[in-house]
């Protein structure tokens, strides 16, 4: 058994028996995906009731639907998980996919003080990791203490902005970190996310990059938050540091968006307040013996998760298929991996484990984005497949 396959043994939440868990599975016999529920260790096909995860999220009570909708058993979750890692996959058997499909995949940036400071450092270092240590000390001296107490958009934040502008220390990252408007960007295209147990991609030209362990809110078209999952917003610090206009290049690459293992839908036992109290842990295990550990506590977020949703959904912009929103991370890996002062960056083969007791564990192996399986199954392919199967009304 590979290390990746072994890490999948703890996929489910600690209270899985009480959780309303749904995801997506690739069905080789149908050459397409199925929306599934996890029930007592079994995976049940809900596609006759909900052809897409988007449809399930639009239900009046998604959690109740996950528990009660009729469907055929595809198999046991343990068997499907075991068949998901590419190095041991039987292409004739079902495997797990990312748990969302038609939703827009969005991300909120610099929502924690720790990540805000690192973005300022990236900007000043112009993508050069060797300069980061000196700049980090300077930026922390100037703004670190004040930022931790500030509410974004408040009069106090505006006053600090005036002070930093006078000192020549203002940054576009500080603008979205403590100003009235959050940074919310498109992380990836619908259907392009990868799930647990597979490779996550890093651009082959990047030499300074990192994982970003996050909670992902799953939101219906009305703007109602219906559930949550774990995510890895893989980030290229060198690309974004060279210019904020390279954000798309830094974020949206093949297999560079990982979401999973399942969507946990909100019910009386799990809701937005549980997300607010959640801590997401991260472990990176390198083939070189390097181990990185960290955590991100949503309780320290600068903008409340529901405020971020309100800034995403508005009278000025709608999402008719809903959205998946990465909430950002306070985890900023600065421990050196190799040469002193150059901080952390991924190496090919790194095993990344992102975990929260209420959401389970998301596991991916780092690979060059151009060596990951290409994304070929888009919205057009999905619609044709569902029509052929007679699943579209």
KEVEX-678664 format. One line per 8 residues: number of its first residue (from 0); for each residue x, z negated, y of N, C-alpha, C. Coordinates in pm, whole numbers. Atoms other than C-alpha are relative to their C-alpha. Last residue first. Layout:
BEGIN
NUM	X:Z:Y:X:Z:Y:X:Z:Y  ...
% end
This chain:
BEGIN
392	145:-19:-13:-3562:1720:1640:-30:128:76  41:-9:-139:-3198:1748:1537:-150:30:8  8:132:-62:-3102:1618:1195:-42:2:145  139:30:-29:-3173:1931:990:-22:-134:67  45:106:88:-2824:1937:839:-145:-39:25  -4:-52:137:-2750:2274:1000:-54:-101:-100  111:-96:16:-2867:2136:1334:-5:54:-142  123:75:11:-2638:1832:1301:-121:92:-18
384	1:70:129:-2339:2057:1228:-131:-76:-19  22:-98:107:-2414:2296:1514:-10:-68:-136  138:-48:-9:-2453:2005:1757:-31:102:-110  92:106:42:-2130:1841:1640:-144:49:2  -7:11:146:-1930:2163:1660:-97:-105:-51  61:-120:58:-2046:2221:2017:-3:-5:-151  145:10:-11:-1970:1861:2115:-70:121:-60  57:39:-127:-1613:1877:1985:-152:-1:-2
376	144:17:21:-1447:1883:1644:-61:-56:127  67:-130:12:-1100:2032:1698:-152:-11:-8  144:24:-18:-879:1742:1807:-71:135:2  62:-52:-123:-534:1815:1665:-149:-30:3  95:-108:30:-399:1584:1394:-68:50:126  126:54:51:-115:1382:1549:-94:117:-34  -8:7:146:222:1559:1578:-124:-64:-63  4:-136:53:171:1675:1938:12:5:-152
368	133:-58:-16:74:1323:2041:-9:141:-58  -4:-94:-111:395:1178:1897:-133:73:7  -56:-130:36:296:901:1658:10:84:127  -40:-86:-111:214:533:1694:72:125:-51  -142:-28:9:31:377:1398:37:99:109  -48:-138:-11:-310:230:1470:151:6:-14  -137:-22:48:-510:-82:1387:36:147:13  -26:-143:-16:-822:-218:1560:148:23:-33
360	-138:-45:-24:-923:-563:1438:7:152:3  -79:-48:112:-1253:-749:1444:139:43:41  6:-146:10:-1496:-771:1735:82:57:-114  139:-48:-1:-1589:-1140:1754:-13:150:-19  81:50:113:-1247:-1269:1641:-141:57:-4  80:107:-60:-1058:-1040:1881:-94:-48:-108  94:83:74:-778:-811:1760:-73:-97:92  76:57:-111:-545:-529:1856:-120:-73:-61
352	118:74:45:-282:-440:1595:-64:-67:121  65:72:-109:-27:-170:1679:-128:-63:-52  133:40:44:216:-49:1410:-61:-87:109  49:133:-35:512:130:1567:-141:-21:-55  16:85:117:608:443:1373:-44:-140:30  85:-59:102:745:632:1670:-3:-89:-124  -78:-89:85:900:397:1922:-95:54:-107  28:-26:140:700:245:2204:110:82:-66
344	64:-130:20:847:115:2527:-21:21:-149  55:-47:127:931:-232:2646:-41:146:8  133:38:45:1157:-339:2930:-40:61:-133  83:-120:12:1451:-146:3072:-138:-29:-60  59:-43:-125:1633:-450:3211:-91:120:-10  50:102:-91:1862:-501:2914:-54:61:128  -86:23:-115:1897:-203:2679:-63:-98:99  -123:-79:-10:1700:-237:2356:78:-40:123
336	-13:-52:136:1342:-349:2363:122:92:2  -90:-114:27:1332:-567:2670:-2:37:-148  -115:39:81:1028:-788:2717:84:123:-34  -123:-11:-79:808:-657:3002:124:-41:-81  -120:24:82:484:-584:2818:128:23:80  -101:-91:-53:195:-623:3067:131:-26:-75  -126:0:75:-119:-777:2921:94:105:55  -96:78:-75:-385:-839:3185:136:-1:-70
328	-75:103:72:-592:-557:3046:90:-77:95  -132:30:-52:-857:-315:3165:65:-114:-76  4:99:-108:-1231:-312:3103:135:-28:64  -111:91:20:-1246:12:2900:7:-95:121  -84:40:-113:-1590:163:2955:106:-101:-42  -83:107:55:-1781:361:2693:103:-33:106  -145:7:-23:-2055:565:2854:62:-112:-82  -62:132:-1:-2414:678:2823:150:8:18
320	-34:36:138:-2534:1023:2721:66:-137:-8  117:-14:86:-2720:1086:3050:26:-29:-148  -59:-34:129:-2431:941:3252:-114:12:-102  71:39:120:-2533:926:3619:76:46:-126  -56:-60:120:-2356:932:3954:-70:-55:-124  -86:-114:-30:-2457:872:4316:54:68:-126  86:-109:-45:-2755:650:4239:80:125:28  56:18:-133:-2510:434:4046:-95:115:31
312	135:-57:-3:-2344:374:3712:-62:-25:136  -2:-123:80:-1966:318:3723:-134:73:8  -77:-98:-75:-1961:64:4008:9:134:-75  78:-40:-118:-2247:-125:3846:76:101:86  106:-91:46:-2056:-123:3516:-82:47:118  -64:-128:30:-1752:-271:3691:-103:102:-49  -27:-64:-128:-1972:-542:3839:65:135:-22  124:-64:-45:-2104:-613:3489:15:62:138
304	33:-122:75:-1750:-672:3364:-127:70:47  85:28:115:-1676:-919:3646:-34:129:-74  135:-49:-24:-1391:-809:3871:-82:-25:-126  27:12:-142:-1063:-1000:3882:-140:45:37  21:-129:-64:-1043:-1059:3507:-38:-18:146  -87:-12:-117:-905:-1398:3407:-15:133:72  38:102:-98:-1192:-1484:3170:85:8:127  98:-58:-91:-1125:-1152:2994:-41:-101:107
296	122:81:-6:-814:-1308:2843:-95:58:104  69:-27:-126:-540:-1063:2741:-132:-74:0  144:21:-2:-291:-1152:2472:-53:29:139  57:30:-131:65:-1082:2368:-150:-19:-11  129:68:7:302:-1027:2079:-50:-28:142  51:36:-132:589:-782:2038:-136:-64:-18  138:50:-1:788:-753:1716:-35:-42:142  46:56:-126:1103:-542:1672:-146:-43:-12
288	5:145:9:1216:-496:1311:-47:-67:128  -133:52:-27:1326:-134:1366:6:-152:-6  -77:-23:122:1008:-10:1198:143:-48:16  -80:-121:9:831:-170:1489:71:14:-132  -105:17:100:550:-423:1474:75:131:-15  -66:-128:28:330:-445:1784:115:-29:-96  -127:8:71:87:-739:1795:51:143:-20  -76:-121:33:-191:-770:2050:125:-36:-78
280	-141:17:36:-458:-1032:2109:61:133:-41  -43:-109:87:-786:-994:2297:149:-15:-27  -144:-26:-9:-933:-1312:2440:37:106:-102  -80:-54:109:-1308:-1322:2496:149:10:34  -87:108:51:-1493:-1553:2732:104:50:-100  -68:66:-113:-1649:-1275:2943:97:-108:-46  -106:-89:-46:-1727:-1079:2625:80:-66:112  -105:9:101:-1919:-1376:2488:117:91:35
272	-74:124:-27:-2111:-1388:2815:109:-24:-103  -99:-21:-104:-2199:-1020:2767:77:-127:34  40:-72:-120:-2372:-1083:2439:111:6:103  -118:-60:-62:-2348:-1210:2082:-44:84:120  -123:69:39:-2582:-1435:1883:126:53:65  5:141:-43:-2911:-1341:2050:128:-75:-34  121:63:51:-2825:-972:2022:3:-145:43  42:128:-54:-2566:-734:2165:-131:-45:-65
264	111:-5:-94:-2437:-456:1945:-43:-140:42  83:117:28:-2093:-473:1787:-109:-3:106  73:55:-114:-1953:-122:1796:-77:-122:-50  143:-28:-8:-1709:-74:1511:-52:-41:137  35:-83:115:-1333:-55:1446:-148:42:-1  52:42:129:-1298:58:1705:13:-150:-22  115:90:-14:-1166:268:1990:-47:-40:-139  45:57:127:-830:447:2023:-112:-100:27
256	110:93:-25:-752:683:2311:-51:-50:-135  -49:110:-83:-413:857:2300:-109:-98:40  2:126:76:-510:1076:2001:44:-120:81  51:-3:136:-416:1396:2194:19:-135:-69  -81:-81:90:-346:1310:2556:-60:-7:-141  82:-83:88:-561:1182:2840:87:97:-80  105:65:77:-388:884:3002:-65:87:-106  -44:128:56:-55:968:3163:-102:-57:-99
248	-109:-27:95:-137:1336:3216:45:-129:-70  58:-73:112:-469:1243:3378:103:28:-108  78:93:83:-295:979:3591:-60:72:-121  -24:-34:140:-37:1233:3714:-80:-90:-95  71:-124:27:-180:1211:4067:25:51:-142  134:35:45:-65:848:4067:-83:125:-29  104:-34:-97:287:988:4087:-134:-40:-58  -51:-110:-82:620:916:3921:-100:40:106
240	-89:53:-103:487:579:3803:58:107:90  82:53:-109:196:743:3624:86:-55:112  79:-108:-62:431:958:3418:-79:-52:119  -89:-88:-75:686:681:3353:-78:111:70  -40:62:-127:427:422:3262:89:90:83  -136:-49:-25:258:637:2998:44:-51:136  -39:-30:-138:-46:439:2884:145:46:8  -143:-33:4:-238:407:2556:43:55:137
232	-13:-98:-108:-581:264:2643:149:34:13  -139:-11:-41:-620:84:2309:9:116:99  -60:-126:-36:-978:-26:2251:148:-12:31  -138:14:-45:-1194:-293:2093:57:138:34  -98:-31:104:-1571:-267:2075:138:-32:55  -142:0:-35:-1873:-380:2275:83:34:-123  -94:48:101:-2249:-360:2286:143:9:47  66:27:128:-2568:-267:2469:94:-54:-106
224	-107:22:98:-2466:-273:2835:-64:-42:-131  8:126:75:-2760:-132:3030:114:-9:-101  -96:94:-55:-2664:144:3276:-3:-135:-69  64:78:-106:-2978:342:3197:97:-90:75  12:-86:-118:-2774:596:3000:-66:-71:117  104:-101:12:-2674:323:2754:-12:78:131  105:6:-101:-2341:139:2784:-99:114:-22  79:-117:37:-2075:47:2528:-131:-8:79
216	145:18:-5:-1822:-193:2680:-68:132:-36  72:-120:-43:-1464:-152:2561:-149:-30:-2  139:-4:46:-1250:-465:2539:-64:124:59  112:22:-90:-883:-396:2592:-131:-15:-76  110:55:81:-536:-387:2441:-117:-41:90  81:83:-89:-313:-158:2652:-120:-49:-80  141:13:38:-28:-12:2448:-73:-82:106  42:126:61:293:85:2626:-144:6:-47
208	143:3:27:501:366:2770:-37:-130:-70  38:135:-45:845:445:2909:-152:-7:-9  -103:94:47:1027:745:2752:-29:-144:44  0:133:-61:742:995:2774:108:-88:-61  -95:2:-111:810:1362:2692:6:-136:70  -139:-9:45:653:1342:2344:103:-5:112  -54:-129:-43:320:1213:2484:150:9:-35  -77:18:-124:212:909:2283:64:134:34
200	-101:-91:-54:-60:949:2019:64:-44:130  28:-8:-144:-245:701:1802:116:74:65  -108:-7:-98:-233:756:1426:-54:6:141  -61:-133:-15:-510:639:1195:108:-5:107  -63:-46:124:-649:315:1051:69:134:9  -99:86:63:-893:241:1332:58:66:-125  44:131:43:-1068:510:1530:112:-82:-60  -29:26:141:-959:810:1733:-43:-143:-33
192	-62:127:38:-1123:911:2059:28:-5:-149  -145:-14:19:-1184:1281:2135:68:-129:-44  -35:-38:138:-1563:1285:2078:150:9:-25  89:40:110:-1638:1267:2451:43:62:-132  123:-78:10:-1328:1342:2660:-90:-53:-112  -6:-107:101:-1064:1085:2747:-135:69:-4  -110:23:94:-975:812:2997:16:117:-96  30:-56:132:-1189:929:3285:121:-17:-90
184	-43:-137:24:-1125:700:3580:-44:46:-140  64:-38:125:-1259:382:3736:27:148:-22  -50:-124:56:-1047:214:4003:-70:23:-134  -82:6:121:-1264:-49:4165:54:138:-35  31:-102:100:-1385:-23:4524:96:-8:-118  141:3:45:-1402:-327:4754:-31:96:-114  95:-60:-93:-1024:-379:4781:-141:2:-57  63:106:-80:-822:-627:4574:-96:56:105
176	-6:130:64:-697:-416:4283:-71:-109:78  106:9:101:-812:-76:4407:-1:-135:-69  129:-41:-57:-615:-103:4732:-112:-13:-101  57:117:-64:-334:-300:4567:-137:34:59  47:86:108:-278:0:4344:-58:-130:53  129:-51:45:-261:233:4644:-56:-84:-115  -6:-95:110:17:11:4771:-140:50:-33  130:-39:56:87:-199:5080:17:110:-104
168	7:29:143:434:-351:5122:-132:42:-62  -36:-122:71:528:-213:5464:-7:-15:-151  -131:18:62:527:-564:5611:46:123:-76  -99:27:-105:244:-482:5854:141:-11:-57  -20:-125:-74:46:-322:5569:106:-19:108  -89:-84:79:101:-635:5362:25:135:67  -135:57:0:-46:-860:5631:98:90:-73  -57:-19:-134:-349:-636:5689:143:-51:6
160	-33:-141:-16:-414:-624:5314:66:25:135  -128:-21:69:-395:-1001:5295:43:145:12  -105:60:-84:-668:-1022:5560:138:18:-65  -24:-90:-112:-888:-777:5367:110:-53:91  -75:-115:51:-847:-986:5052:31:98:112  -137:46:23:-952:-1298:5243:88:113:-53  -72:6:-128:-1258:-1117:5377:145:-44:-17  34:114:-84:-1356:-1041:5014:72:7:134
152	99:-34:-101:-1342:-697:4854:-38:-112:94  -7:-134:-56:-1165:-820:4541:-114:28:98  113:-76:52:-1182:-1198:4504:7:139:63  83:-88:-81:-839:-1345:4564:-117:60:-77  115:75:-51:-680:-1649:4402:-103:89:71  64:74:108:-427:-1476:4175:-127:-71:47  91:-85:75:-346:-1225:4449:-78:-78:-105  125:-24:-71:-200:-1486:4684:-101:76:-85
144	78:122:-12:65:-1615:4446:-135:22:64  46:58:126:196:-1275:4340:-90:-119:14  146:4:15:208:-1096:4676:-50:-81:-119  85:-39:-113:553:-1088:4834:-148:-32:-22  -28:85:-117:766:-1283:4588:-97:30:114  55:132:30:601:-1109:4293:21:-95:117  145:-9:-15:675:-770:4449:-65:-136:-25  35:-19:-141:1044:-851:4499:-151:-2:20
136	-29:124:-71:1095:-995:4150:-41:10:147  97:100:43:921:-699:3991:22:-131:75  122:-21:-78:1129:-455:4197:-104:-105:-37  -26:39:-138:1452:-594:4054:-126:10:85  -25:143:-5:1325:-579:3696:21:-48:144  120:83:0:1162:-236:3729:30:-148:20  18:62:-132:1463:-33:3839:-109:-107:0  -119:80:-33:1582:49:3486:-16:-72:133
128	10:137:53:1229:157:3389:119:-87:37  -131:37:53:1241:459:3625:-3:-143:-52  -11:-35:141:891:604:3670:132:-36:-64  10:-145:16:907:608:4050:25:43:-145  -112:-42:85:1022:242:4047:2:151:-21  -125:14:-74:797:170:4345:121:46:-80  2:-88:-116:487:307:4174:133:-4:74  -15:-139:47:565:146:3841:10:95:119
120	-140:-16:42:618:-190:4016:25:143:-48  -79:-8:-124:284:-162:4195:146:24:-33  27:-132:-58:122:-85:3859:78:19:130  -79:-98:74:297:-387:3705:-25:141:52  -140:9:-41:161:-611:3979:86:103:-72  -10:-50:-137:-192:-492:3914:145:-1:46  -14:-146:10:-149:-542:3538:10:63:138  -124:-35:70:-75:-910:3591:18:151:-7
112	-116:15:-88:-344:-953:3858:128:45:-69  -64:131:14:-613:-815:3629:122:-4:91  105:100:-11:-858:-527:3696:52:-142:-20  -48:112:-80:-579:-278:3766:-110:-104:25  -142:33:-12:-767:11:3606:24:-117:92  -23:68:-127:-1121:55:3478:146:-42:5  -86:119:1:-1158:310:3201:13:-55:141  -51:37:-131:-1411:579:3113:86:-126:-12
104	-100:105:25:-1504:761:2794:73:-29:131  -116:-18:-85:-1829:952:2851:96:-116:-25  -19:80:-121:-2055:893:2552:121:46:81  28:-79:-119:-2120:1177:2309:20:-77:131  -6:-145:10:-1947:1017:2007:-22:69:135  82:-62:-104:-1869:649:1965:10:152:-12  143:31:9:-1754:450:1659:-87:57:111  29:81:-117:-1413:618:1614:-151:-21:7
96	-27:-65:-127:-1405:757:1261:-11:-100:114  56:57:-122:-1385:602:913:44:78:123  -100:77:-74:-1324:806:599:-61:-42:133  27:41:-139:-1555:950:333:115:-80:60  74:126:-9:-1408:1114:19:-19:-39:147  133:-17:59:-1303:1474:-57:-86:-125:9  89:-72:-92:-1010:1459:183:-140:23:-55  57:-104:85:-849:1185:-31:-99:76:87
88	139:-46:-3:-653:990:226:-27:108:-104  57:24:131:-331:805:144:-144:51:-10  -99:-16:105:-97:911:424:-57:-25:-139  -28:-138:40:-385:976:661:94:13:-118  -137:-35:-42:-509:615:666:40:138:-51  -11:-46:-138:-891:628:616:143:32:44  -17:-145:-1:-934:614:237:22:55:142  -119:-34:78:-876:240:212:29:149:1
80	-119:38:-77:-1124:187:493:128:40:-73  -10:-97:-109:-1387:384:301:120:-31:88  -44:-128:55:-1324:182:-15:18:104:110  -139:14:44:-1342:-153:165:55:132:-53  -90:-12:-115:-1658:-44:347:145:-7:-44  -44:131:-48:-1843:13:21:102:19:112  -100:64:84:-2021:342:-24:33:-136:54  -110:-96:19:-2253:590:144:103:-55:-96
72	-133:60:8:-2567:378:104:103:109:-26  -63:4:132:-2875:571:207:138:-62:7  -112:-90:21:-3072:490:519:59:-15:-138  -18:-46:138:-3367:306:664:117:95:-10  25:-143:19:-3329:134:1000:29:41:-145  124:-35:72:-3353:-246:979:-20:148:-29  33:86:112:-3025:-414:1075:-115:55:-85  -113:2:93:-2879:-143:1294:-35:-80:-125
64	0:-126:72:-3221:-94:1454:112:5:-103  108:6:99:-3242:-463:1544:-4:128:-83  -41:94:105:-2902:-442:1713:-106:-9:-110  -97:-57:95:-3001:-125:1899:39:-94:-113  -75:114:54:-3315:-279:2052:101:52:-102  43:117:-76:-3491:-26:2278:77:-124:-43  113:71:60:-3286:255:2124:-35:-123:83  118:-17:-84:-3060:451:2362:-122:-71:-57
56	-17:81:-121:-2743:316:2195:-121:9:92  15:141:37:-2863:455:1862:10:-89:122  142:26:26:-2914:799:2015:-23:-146:-37  70:-1:-129:-2562:800:2163:-146:-33:-20  -12:137:-50:-2428:700:1823:-67:-11:137  -123:30:-73:-2563:1034:1706:3:-147:39  -101:-102:29:-2816:1152:1448:133:-24:69  -84:-10:-119:-3009:822:1472:112:101:-28
48	66:67:-112:-3303:789:1231:76:21:131  136:-52:-4:-3191:1041:970:-80:-62:115  10:-128:-71:-2830:962:1058:-141:56:7  118:10:-86:-2848:593:964:-35:134:65  17:-118:-87:-2608:619:666:-131:-11:78  130:-63:17:-2535:273:519:-17:111:105  16:-90:-114:-2185:133:469:-123:85:-25  32:-139:31:-2170:-168:234:-17:79:129
40	-115:-69:56:-1990:-497:289:-24:145:-36  -47:71:119:-2311:-693:337:113:75:-69  92:102:51:-2449:-435:581:54:-59:-130  -72:80:100:-2227:-217:798:-92:-115:-40  7:144:-18:-2439:45:974:82:-67:-109  16:93:111:-2355:413:991:-15:-143:48  10:133:-62:-2378:715:1218:-34:-98:-110  125:75:15:-2270:1012:1007:11:-129:80
32	6:146:-6:-2004:1271:1082:-138:-57:-27  37:57:-128:-1950:1631:971:-15:-151:-8  -97:-51:-98:-1836:1864:696:-32:-50:140  78:-56:-111:-2153:1760:511:90:65:105  101:-88:56:-1977:1701:178:-87:66:105  -56:-130:40:-1672:1569:359:-106:97:-52  53:-32:131:-1875:1294:532:52:137:-42  -7:-144:30:-1677:1149:823:-47:21:-143
24	-78:-33:119:-1796:797:907:-2:152:-17  15:-139:43:-1924:659:1236:96:27:-116  -115:-87:-23:-1983:305:1351:-31:141:-44  26:-142:29:-2236:25:1362:123:82:34  -116:-88:-10:-2210:-353:1343:-38:142:-38  62:-132:12:-2492:-600:1412:108:104:27  -20:-102:-103:-2303:-925:1348:-76:128:-30  101:19:-104:-2417:-1232:1154:1:112:103
16	132:10:64:-2237:-1150:828:-111:-12:103  55:-132:30:-1937:-1029:1029:-141:-8:-60  139:30:36:-1870:-1375:1172:-75:129:-35  0:123:79:-1489:-1342:1176:-141:-36:-48  2:124:-77:-1523:-982:1290:-5:-122:-91  129:50:-49:-1435:-706:1041:12:-125:86  67:-85:-97:-1105:-517:1004:-121:-68:65  68:93:-90:-898:-786:835:-75:76:109
8	75:96:81:-793:-576:532:-76:-100:85  143:-29:-6:-700:-292:767:-83:-101:-78  56:60:-122:-354:-441:821:-149:21:10  9:144:16:-265:-363:460:-63:-68:119  112:26:90:-346:5:508:-19:-150:-20  122:-33:-72:-115:22:809:-122:-31:-86  25:109:-94:163:-161:626:-129:24:76  -76:-6:-124:133:94:345:-33:-120:88
0	84:0:-119:0:0:0:87:0:125
% end
